[in-house]
Amino acid sequence: MSVNNVEQEIISIISDISGFDVEEITLETNLANELEIDSIKAIEIAVAIEKKYKISIRDEDIANIITVRNAVEAATNLIAQKAGA
C-alpha cells in the first residue's frame, strides 16, 4: 500500500466527515482551524481510519493530529507496525 494511496484515502475520509471538497484539502490543511473539525469529528475521522486500515489509534494520539499530514503519518506508521508484527 503506497503512502500516496493512504493520503488520498484519508483526504477522502476527512472530506466526507468535514463536508469540505477533496480539492480544498491538502496535507498542510489544519483540521481544526481550516476544516472546523471539533473533538467529536476528530474521533469520527480516527474511527473511520481505524476501520479502513484495521489499525488502532490511541485516544491520546488523536489530540496530536493537527494537520492532514499528521493523520497520514499516524496511519502509515501504524500500518507499518501492523505489517511488521
Gaussian input, Z-matrix of N, CA and C with variables (Angstrom, degrees):
# hf/3-21g

backbone

0 1
 N
 C     1     B1
 C     2     B2     1     A1
 N     3     B3     2     A2     1     D1
 C     4     B4     3     A3     2     D2
 C     5     B5     4     A4     3     D3
 N     6     B6     5     A5     4     D4
 C     7     B7     6     A6     5     D5
 C     8     B8     7     A7     6     D6
 N     9     B9     8     A8     7     D7
 C    10    B10     9     A9     8     D8
 C    11    B11    10    A10     9     D9
 N    12    B12    11    A11    10    D10
 C    13    B13    12    A12    11    D11
 C    14    B14    13    A13    12    D12
 N    15    B15    14    A14    13    D13
 C    16    B16    15    A15    14    D14
 C    17    B17    16    A16    15    D15
 N    18    B18    17    A17    16    D16
 C    19    B19    18    A18    17    D17
 C    20    B20    19    A19    18    D18
 N    21    B21    20    A20    19    D19
 C    22    B22    21    A21    20    D20
 C    23    B23    22    A22    21    D21
 N    24    B24    23    A23    22    D22
 C    25    B25    24    A24    23    D23
 C    26    B26    25    A25    24    D24
 N    27    B27    26    A26    25    D25
 C    28    B28    27    A27    26    D26
 C    29    B29    28    A28    27    D27
 N    30    B30    29    A29    28    D28
 C    31    B31    30    A30    29    D29
 C    32    B32    31    A31    30    D30
 N    33    B33    32    A32    31    D31
 C    34    B34    33    A33    32    D32
 C    35    B35    34    A34    33    D33
 N    36    B36    35    A35    34    D34
 C    37    B37    36    A36    35    D35
 C    38    B38    37    A37    36    D36
 N    39    B39    38    A38    37    D37
 C    40    B40    39    A39    38    D38
 C    41    B41    40    A40    39    D39
 N    42    B42    41    A41    40    D40
 C    43    B43    42    A42    41    D41
 C    44    B44    43    A43    42    D42
 N    45    B45    44    A44    43    D43
 C    46    B46    45    A45    44    D44
 C    47    B47    46    A46    45    D45
 N    48    B48    47    A47    46    D46
 C    49    B49    48    A48    47    D47
 C    50    B50    49    A49    48    D48
 N    51    B51    50    A50    49    D49
 C    52    B52    51    A51    50    D50
 C    53    B53    52    A52    51    D51
 N    54    B54    53    A53    52    D52
 C    55    B55    54    A54    53    D53
 C    56    B56    55    A55    54    D54
 N    57    B57    56    A56    55    D55
 C    58    B58    57    A57    56    D56
 C    59    B59    58    A58    57    D57
 N    60    B60    59    A59    58    D58
 C    61    B61    60    A60    59    D59
 C    62    B62    61    A61    60    D60
 N    63    B63    62    A62    61    D61
 C    64    B64    63    A63    62    D62
 C    65    B65    64    A64    63    D63
 N    66    B66    65    A65    64    D64
 C    67    B67    66    A66    65    D65
 C    68    B68    67    A67    66    D66
 N    69    B69    68    A68    67    D67
 C    70    B70    69    A69    68    D68
 C    71    B71    70    A70    69    D69
 N    72    B72    71    A71    70    D70
 C    73    B73    72    A72    71    D71
 C    74    B74    73    A73    72    D72
 N    75    B75    74    A74    73    D73
 C    76    B76    75    A75    74    D74
 C    77    B77    76    A76    75    D75
 N    78    B78    77    A77    76    D76
 C    79    B79    78    A78    77    D77
 C    80    B80    79    A79    78    D78
 N    81    B81    80    A80    79    D79
 C    82    B82    81    A81    80    D80
 C    83    B83    82    A82    81    D81
 N    84    B84    83    A83    82    D82
 C    85    B85    84    A84    83    D83
 C    86    B86    85    A85    84    D84
 N    87    B87    86    A86    85    D85
 C    88    B88    87    A87    86    D86
 C    89    B89    88    A88    87    D87
 N    90    B90    89    A89    88    D88
 C    91    B91    90    A90    89    D89
 C    92    B92    91    A91    90    D90
 N    93    B93    92    A92    91    D91
 C    94    B94    93    A93    92    D92
 C    95    B95    94    A94    93    D93
 N    96    B96    95    A95    94    D94
 C    97    B97    96    A96    95    D95
 C    98    B98    97    A97    96    D96
 N    99    B99    98    A98    97    D97
 C   100   B100    99    A99    98    D98
 C   101   B101   100   A100    99    D99
 N   102   B102   101   A101   100   D100
 C   103   B103   102   A102   101   D101
 C   104   B104   103   A103   102   D102
 N   105   B105   104   A104   103   D103
 C   106   B106   105   A105   104   D104
 C   107   B107   106   A106   105   D105
 N   108   B108   107   A107   106   D106
 C   109   B109   108   A108   107   D107
 C   110   B110   109   A109   108   D108
 N   111   B111   110   A110   109   D109
 C   112   B112   111   A111   110   D110
 C   113   B113   112   A112   111   D111
 N   114   B114   113   A113   112   D112
 C   115   B115   114   A114   113   D113
 C   116   B116   115   A115   114   D114
 N   117   B117   116   A116   115   D115
 C   118   B118   117   A117   116   D116
 C   119   B119   118   A118   117   D117
 N   120   B120   119   A119   118   D118
 C   121   B121   120   A120   119   D119
 C   122   B122   121   A121   120   D120
 N   123   B123   122   A122   121   D121
 C   124   B124   123   A123   122   D122
 C   125   B125   124   A124   123   D123
 N   126   B126   125   A125   124   D124
 C   127   B127   126   A126   125   D125
 C   128   B128   127   A127   126   D126
 N   129   B129   128   A128   127   D127
 C   130   B130   129   A129   128   D128
 C   131   B131   130   A130   129   D129
 N   132   B132   131   A131   130   D130
 C   133   B133   132   A132   131   D131
 C   134   B134   133   A133   132   D132
 N   135   B135   134   A134   133   D133
 C   136   B136   135   A135   134   D134
 C   137   B137   136   A136   135   D135
 N   138   B138   137   A137   136   D136
 C   139   B139   138   A138   137   D137
 C   140   B140   139   A139   138   D138
 N   141   B141   140   A140   139   D139
 C   142   B142   141   A141   140   D140
 C   143   B143   142   A142   141   D141
 N   144   B144   143   A143   142   D142
 C   145   B145   144   A144   143   D143
 C   146   B146   145   A145   144   D144
 N   147   B147   146   A146   145   D145
 C   148   B148   147   A147   146   D146
 C   149   B149   148   A148   147   D147
 N   150   B150   149   A149   148   D148
 C   151   B151   150   A150   149   D149
 C   152   B152   151   A151   150   D150
 N   153   B153   152   A152   151   D151
 C   154   B154   153   A153   152   D152
 C   155   B155   154   A154   153   D153
 N   156   B156   155   A155   154   D154
 C   157   B157   156   A156   155   D155
 C   158   B158   157   A157   156   D156
 N   159   B159   158   A158   157   D157
 C   160   B160   159   A159   158   D158
 C   161   B161   160   A160   159   D159
 N   162   B162   161   A161   160   D160
 C   163   B163   162   A162   161   D161
 C   164   B164   163   A163   162   D162
 N   165   B165   164   A164   163   D163
 C   166   B166   165   A165   164   D164
 C   167   B167   166   A166   165   D165
 N   168   B168   167   A167   166   D166
 C   169   B169   168   A168   167   D167
 C   170   B170   169   A169   168   D168
 N   171   B171   170   A170   169   D169
 C   172   B172   171   A171   170   D170
 C   173   B173   172   A172   171   D171
 N   174   B174   173   A173   172   D172
 C   175   B175   174   A174   173   D173
 C   176   B176   175   A175   174   D174
 N   177   B177   176   A176   175   D175
 C   178   B178   177   A177   176   D176
 C   179   B179   178   A178   177   D177
 N   180   B180   179   A179   178   D178
 C   181   B181   180   A180   179   D179
 C   182   B182   181   A181   180   D180
 N   183   B183   182   A182   181   D181
 C   184   B184   183   A183   182   D182
 C   185   B185   184   A184   183   D183
 N   186   B186   185   A185   184   D184
 C   187   B187   186   A186   185   D185
 C   188   B188   187   A187   186   D186
 N   189   B189   188   A188   187   D187
 C   190   B190   189   A189   188   D188
 C   191   B191   190   A190   189   D189
 N   192   B192   191   A191   190   D190
 C   193   B193   192   A192   191   D191
 C   194   B194   193   A193   192   D192
 N   195   B195   194   A194   193   D193
 C   196   B196   195   A195   194   D194
 C   197   B197   196   A196   195   D195
 N   198   B198   197   A197   196   D196
 C   199   B199   198   A198   197   D197
 C   200   B200   199   A199   198   D198
 N   201   B201   200   A200   199   D199
 C   202   B202   201   A201   200   D200
 C   203   B203   202   A202   201   D201
 N   204   B204   203   A203   202   D202
 C   205   B205   204   A204   203   D203
 C   206   B206   205   A205   204   D204
 N   207   B207   206   A206   205   D205
 C   208   B208   207   A207   206   D206
 C   209   B209   208   A208   207   D207
 N   210   B210   209   A209   208   D208
 C   211   B211   210   A210   209   D209
 C   212   B212   211   A211   210   D210
 N   213   B213   212   A212   211   D211
 C   214   B214   213   A213   212   D212
 C   215   B215   214   A214   213   D213
 N   216   B216   215   A215   214   D214
 C   217   B217   216   A216   215   D215
 C   218   B218   217   A217   216   D216
 N   219   B219   218   A218   217   D217
 C   220   B220   219   A219   218   D218
 C   221   B221   220   A220   219   D219
 N   222   B222   221   A221   220   D220
 C   223   B223   222   A222   221   D221
 C   224   B224   223   A223   222   D222
 N   225   B225   224   A224   223   D223
 C   226   B226   225   A225   224   D224
 C   227   B227   226   A226   225   D225
 N   228   B228   227   A227   226   D226
 C   229   B229   228   A228   227   D227
 C   230   B230   229   A229   228   D228
 N   231   B231   230   A230   229   D229
 C   232   B232   231   A231   230   D230
 C   233   B233   232   A232   231   D231
 N   234   B234   233   A233   232   D232
 C   235   B235   234   A234   233   D233
 C   236   B236   235   A235   234   D234
 N   237   B237   236   A236   235   D235
 C   238   B238   237   A237   236   D236
 C   239   B239   238   A238   237   D237
 N   240   B240   239   A239   238   D238
 C   241   B241   240   A240   239   D239
 C   242   B242   241   A241   240   D240
 N   243   B243   242   A242   241   D241
 C   244   B244   243   A243   242   D242
 C   245   B245   244   A244   243   D243
 N   246   B246   245   A245   244   D244
 C   247   B247   246   A246   245   D245
 C   248   B248   247   A247   246   D246
 N   249   B249   248   A248   247   D247
 C   250   B250   249   A249   248   D248
 C   251   B251   250   A250   249   D249
 N   252   B252   251   A251   250   D250
 C   253   B253   252   A252   251   D251
 C   254   B254   253   A253   252   D252

   B1=1.4608
   B2=1.5275
   B3=1.3280
   B4=1.4577
   B5=1.5281
   B6=1.3297
   B7=1.4658
   B8=1.5269
   B9=1.3382
   B10=1.4583
   B11=1.5255
   B12=1.3323
   B13=1.4722
   B14=1.5160
   B15=1.3270
   B16=1.4622
   B17=1.5240
   B18=1.3343
   B19=1.4649
   B20=1.5250
   B21=1.3241
   B22=1.4644
   B23=1.5354
   B24=1.3257
   B25=1.4609
   B26=1.5226
   B27=1.3260
   B28=1.4670
   B29=1.5236
   B30=1.3205
   B31=1.4700
   B32=1.5245
   B33=1.3100
   B34=1.4604
   B35=1.5327
   B36=1.3265
   B37=1.4694
   B38=1.5270
   B39=1.3314
   B40=1.4665
   B41=1.5168
   B42=1.3182
   B43=1.4623
   B44=1.5232
   B45=1.3345
   B46=1.4688
   B47=1.5198
   B48=1.3192
   B49=1.4679
   B50=1.5238
   B51=1.3375
   B52=1.4691
   B53=1.5279
   B54=1.3365
   B55=1.4574
   B56=1.5206
   B57=1.3356
   B58=1.4596
   B59=1.5215
   B60=1.3387
   B61=1.4622
   B62=1.5219
   B63=1.3190
   B64=1.4677
   B65=1.5274
   B66=1.3304
   B67=1.4623
   B68=1.5259
   B69=1.3301
   B70=1.4614
   B71=1.5313
   B72=1.3170
   B73=1.4581
   B74=1.5277
   B75=1.3487
   B76=1.4595
   B77=1.5217
   B78=1.3139
   B79=1.4621
   B80=1.5271
   B81=1.3203
   B82=1.4659
   B83=1.5306
   B84=1.3151
   B85=1.4588
   B86=1.5278
   B87=1.3395
   B88=1.4633
   B89=1.5246
   B90=1.3194
   B91=1.4655
   B92=1.5231
   B93=1.3114
   B94=1.4639
   B95=1.5229
   B96=1.3337
   B97=1.4625
   B98=1.5222
   B99=1.3318
   B100=1.4550
   B101=1.5202
   B102=1.3374
   B103=1.4698
   B104=1.5296
   B105=1.3385
   B106=1.4668
   B107=1.5343
   B108=1.3376
   B109=1.4543
   B110=1.5266
   B111=1.3236
   B112=1.4606
   B113=1.5266
   B114=1.3302
   B115=1.4691
   B116=1.5268
   B117=1.3129
   B118=1.4704
   B119=1.5291
   B120=1.3319
   B121=1.4664
   B122=1.5204
   B123=1.3316
   B124=1.4661
   B125=1.5243
   B126=1.3139
   B127=1.4640
   B128=1.5290
   B129=1.3292
   B130=1.4686
   B131=1.5300
   B132=1.3220
   B133=1.4647
   B134=1.5268
   B135=1.3301
   B136=1.4675
   B137=1.5259
   B138=1.3243
   B139=1.4711
   B140=1.5297
   B141=1.3243
   B142=1.4665
   B143=1.5307
   B144=1.3342
   B145=1.4692
   B146=1.5272
   B147=1.3266
   B148=1.4690
   B149=1.5262
   B150=1.3197
   B151=1.4669
   B152=1.5288
   B153=1.3234
   B154=1.4635
   B155=1.5296
   B156=1.3334
   B157=1.4656
   B158=1.5253
   B159=1.3275
   B160=1.4658
   B161=1.5263
   B162=1.3553
   B163=1.4589
   B164=1.5196
   B165=1.3097
   B166=1.4625
   B167=1.5217
   B168=1.3370
   B169=1.4633
   B170=1.5278
   B171=1.3244
   B172=1.4720
   B173=1.5250
   B174=1.3312
   B175=1.4694
   B176=1.5219
   B177=1.3340
   B178=1.4711
   B179=1.5253
   B180=1.3302
   B181=1.4686
   B182=1.5232
   B183=1.3204
   B184=1.4748
   B185=1.5256
   B186=1.3270
   B187=1.4702
   B188=1.5263
   B189=1.3388
   B190=1.4648
   B191=1.5208
   B192=1.3164
   B193=1.4639
   B194=1.5283
   B195=1.3230
   B196=1.4675
   B197=1.5240
   B198=1.3328
   B199=1.4632
   B200=1.5281
   B201=1.3046
   B202=1.4626
   B203=1.5248
   B204=1.3439
   B205=1.4643
   B206=1.5313
   B207=1.3436
   B208=1.4634
   B209=1.5214
   B210=1.3222
   B211=1.4635
   B212=1.5218
   B213=1.3360
   B214=1.4674
   B215=1.5237
   B216=1.3386
   B217=1.4695
   B218=1.5302
   B219=1.3247
   B220=1.4641
   B221=1.5225
   B222=1.3212
   B223=1.4685
   B224=1.5220
   B225=1.3286
   B226=1.4618
   B227=1.5319
   B228=1.3353
   B229=1.4593
   B230=1.5289
   B231=1.3248
   B232=1.4562
   B233=1.5319
   B234=1.3239
   B235=1.4679
   B236=1.5291
   B237=1.3424
   B238=1.4681
   B239=1.5245
   B240=1.3405
   B241=1.4652
   B242=1.5235
   B243=1.3362
   B244=1.4610
   B245=1.5290
   B246=1.3165
   B247=1.4634
   B248=1.5188
   B249=1.3141
   B250=1.4511
   B251=1.5138
   B252=1.3165
   B253=1.4774
   B254=1.5107
   A1=108.15
   A2=117.32
   A3=120.24
   A4=111.21
   A5=114.16
   A6=120.31
   A7=109.52
   A8=117.56
   A9=120.88
   A10=111.29
   A11=116.94
   A12=120.07
   A13=110.49
   A14=116.51
   A15=120.85
   A16=109.50
   A17=117.28
   A18=121.12
   A19=110.63
   A20=116.32
   A21=120.53
   A22=111.48
   A23=116.59
   A24=119.89
   A25=111.29
   A26=117.52
   A27=120.27
   A28=110.44
   A29=117.43
   A30=119.95
   A31=109.48
   A32=118.05
   A33=121.86
   A34=110.99
   A35=116.93
   A36=121.00
   A37=109.90
   A38=116.48
   A39=120.86
   A40=110.06
   A41=117.76
   A42=122.27
   A43=110.99
   A44=115.91
   A45=120.22
   A46=111.54
   A47=116.99
   A48=120.73
   A49=111.62
   A50=116.79
   A51=119.67
   A52=112.94
   A53=116.36
   A54=119.52
   A55=113.26
   A56=117.44
   A57=121.26
   A58=109.33
   A59=116.42
   A60=120.71
   A61=110.32
   A62=115.52
   A63=121.81
   A64=110.38
   A65=116.82
   A66=121.58
   A67=112.35
   A68=117.70
   A69=121.69
   A70=112.47
   A71=117.36
   A72=121.67
   A73=109.82
   A74=116.06
   A75=122.28
   A76=108.69
   A77=116.64
   A78=120.25
   A79=111.90
   A80=116.95
   A81=120.50
   A82=113.05
   A83=117.69
   A84=120.89
   A85=110.15
   A86=115.41
   A87=121.66
   A88=107.90
   A89=116.45
   A90=120.88
   A91=112.34
   A92=117.92
   A93=120.76
   A94=111.86
   A95=116.72
   A96=120.90
   A97=113.90
   A98=117.20
   A99=119.93
   A100=113.80
   A101=117.12
   A102=120.04
   A103=113.09
   A104=115.41
   A105=120.93
   A106=112.03
   A107=116.33
   A108=121.53
   A109=108.15
   A110=116.54
   A111=120.53
   A112=109.10
   A113=116.67
   A114=119.46
   A115=112.04
   A116=117.89
   A117=120.92
   A118=109.80
   A119=116.50
   A120=119.54
   A121=111.18
   A122=117.25
   A123=120.24
   A124=109.91
   A125=116.77
   A126=120.79
   A127=109.88
   A128=117.47
   A129=120.65
   A130=110.68
   A131=116.79
   A132=121.33
   A133=109.58
   A134=116.76
   A135=120.47
   A136=110.81
   A137=116.88
   A138=120.63
   A139=110.26
   A140=117.13
   A141=120.45
   A142=110.78
   A143=116.95
   A144=120.72
   A145=109.86
   A146=116.24
   A147=120.36
   A148=111.27
   A149=116.55
   A150=120.22
   A151=111.14
   A152=116.63
   A153=121.43
   A154=111.45
   A155=115.66
   A156=119.93
   A157=113.84
   A158=116.74
   A159=121.34
   A160=111.38
   A161=113.99
   A162=122.10
   A163=108.26
   A164=117.35
   A165=121.42
   A166=109.19
   A167=115.69
   A168=121.78
   A169=106.77
   A170=116.06
   A171=119.28
   A172=109.79
   A173=115.80
   A174=120.58
   A175=111.76
   A176=116.77
   A177=119.28
   A178=112.13
   A179=117.76
   A180=120.87
   A181=112.43
   A182=116.92
   A183=120.40
   A184=110.17
   A185=117.25
   A186=121.21
   A187=112.02
   A188=117.57
   A189=121.38
   A190=113.05
   A191=117.19
   A192=120.72
   A193=107.98
   A194=114.55
   A195=121.74
   A196=111.17
   A197=115.42
   A198=120.61
   A199=109.90
   A200=115.31
   A201=120.83
   A202=109.12
   A203=117.33
   A204=121.11
   A205=110.51
   A206=117.88
   A207=120.90
   A208=110.81
   A209=117.21
   A210=121.20
   A211=110.92
   A212=116.32
   A213=121.12
   A214=110.15
   A215=116.38
   A216=120.06
   A217=111.07
   A218=116.88
   A219=120.11
   A220=110.29
   A221=116.42
   A222=120.34
   A223=111.04
   A224=118.21
   A225=119.61
   A226=111.30
   A227=117.99
   A228=120.46
   A229=110.77
   A230=116.88
   A231=120.22
   A232=111.73
   A233=116.54
   A234=120.23
   A235=109.09
   A236=116.59
   A237=120.44
   A238=110.85
   A239=117.16
   A240=120.93
   A241=110.55
   A242=115.58
   A243=120.07
   A244=109.96
   A245=116.67
   A246=121.04
   A247=110.82
   A248=116.92
   A249=120.91
   A250=113.48
   A251=116.98
   A252=120.92
   A253=112.35
   D1=122.20
   D2=-176.80
   D3=-82.83
   D4=154.29
   D5=178.99
   D6=-61.93
   D7=-36.81
   D8=179.99
   D9=-62.17
   D10=-39.85
   D11=176.55
   D12=-63.37
   D13=-43.94
   D14=179.02
   D15=-61.09
   D16=-44.28
   D17=178.27
   D18=-55.46
   D19=-51.29
   D20=-176.68
   D21=-64.03
   D22=-40.33
   D23=-179.26
   D24=-68.21
   D25=-39.49
   D26=178.61
   D27=-69.35
   D28=-39.97
   D29=175.81
   D30=-60.30
   D31=-39.84
   D32=178.04
   D33=-63.65
   D34=-43.19
   D35=177.92
   D36=-61.42
   D37=-46.55
   D38=-179.58
   D39=-63.06
   D40=-39.37
   D41=177.45
   D42=-60.62
   D43=-46.74
   D44=-179.50
   D45=-59.94
   D46=-42.16
   D47=-175.22
   D48=-80.24
   D49=-37.00
   D50=-176.16
   D51=-83.08
   D52=-25.98
   D53=-176.01
   D54=87.68
   D55=-2.43
   D56=176.86
   D57=-84.93
   D58=150.37
   D59=178.97
   D60=-70.20
   D61=149.21
   D62=178.23
   D63=-54.46
   D64=-38.09
   D65=-177.84
   D66=-64.63
   D67=-22.37
   D68=-179.05
   D69=-85.45
   D70=-8.06
   D71=-172.81
   D72=-109.95
   D73=125.39
   D74=175.54
   D75=-120.86
   D76=175.97
   D77=178.25
   D78=-63.58
   D79=-26.86
   D80=-177.88
   D81=-90.39
   D82=-1.62
   D83=-178.50
   D84=-63.02
   D85=130.06
   D86=177.45
   D87=-83.70
   D88=121.48
   D89=-174.02
   D90=-61.74
   D91=-46.95
   D92=-176.36
   D93=-75.34
   D94=-50.19
   D95=-173.34
   D96=-74.00
   D97=-39.15
   D98=-174.41
   D99=-98.35
   D100=-28.60
   D101=-176.70
   D102=-112.52
   D103=3.13
   D104=177.31
   D105=57.38
   D106=38.04
   D107=178.38
   D108=-82.37
   D109=117.09
   D110=175.82
   D111=-93.64
   D112=-177.01
   D113=-175.52
   D114=-63.81
   D115=-33.06
   D116=179.57
   D117=-67.87
   D118=-46.53
   D119=178.85
   D120=-66.83
   D121=-32.87
   D122=177.44
   D123=-62.43
   D124=-40.85
   D125=177.82
   D126=-66.57
   D127=-40.57
   D128=177.30
   D129=-59.46
   D130=-42.41
   D131=179.08
   D132=-64.33
   D133=-45.81
   D134=-179.55
   D135=-60.65
   D136=-43.74
   D137=-179.87
   D138=-64.19
   D139=-41.03
   D140=179.02
   D141=-63.63
   D142=-40.55
   D143=177.74
   D144=-66.30
   D145=-42.56
   D146=178.65
   D147=-59.14
   D148=-45.32
   D149=-179.87
   D150=-66.54
   D151=-41.43
   D152=-177.53
   D153=-61.48
   D154=-42.99
   D155=-173.58
   D156=-108.53
   D157=3.48
   D158=-179.36
   D159=52.65
   D160=50.25
   D161=177.45
   D162=-124.16
   D163=173.56
   D164=178.99
   D165=-129.65
   D166=116.70
   D167=177.54
   D168=-95.02
   D169=124.07
   D170=-179.89
   D171=-65.65
   D172=143.36
   D173=-178.56
   D174=-55.46
   D175=-40.82
   D176=-178.54
   D177=-68.26
   D178=-20.88
   D179=177.94
   D180=-79.62
   D181=-23.05
   D182=-179.75
   D183=-60.05
   D184=-38.97
   D185=-179.05
   D186=-64.72
   D187=-22.28
   D188=-179.66
   D189=-86.24
   D190=-3.05
   D191=179.71
   D192=-90.39
   D193=98.95
   D194=-175.50
   D195=-98.48
   D196=-41.34
   D197=-178.01
   D198=-116.57
   D199=169.38
   D200=175.61
   D201=-60.18
   D202=-39.73
   D203=178.90
   D204=-58.13
   D205=-40.99
   D206=177.97
   D207=-59.79
   D208=-40.86
   D209=179.63
   D210=-65.42
   D211=-42.72
   D212=179.63
   D213=-64.58
   D214=-44.86
   D215=-179.55
   D216=-63.40
   D217=-43.05
   D218=179.07
   D219=-60.80
   D220=-45.38
   D221=-178.88
   D222=-66.03
   D223=-46.29
   D224=-177.69
   D225=-65.45
   D226=-36.40
   D227=176.70
   D228=-63.49
   D229=-43.78
   D230=-179.78
   D231=-68.92
   D232=-36.56
   D233=177.22
   D234=-63.67
   D235=-42.79
   D236=-179.95
   D237=-65.14
   D238=-40.25
   D239=177.99
   D240=-62.62
   D241=-42.06
   D242=-179.62
   D243=-64.82
   D244=-40.96
   D245=-178.98
   D246=-66.77
   D247=-32.47
   D248=-178.67
   D249=-85.14
   D250=-11.84
   D251=-175.96
   D252=-74.25

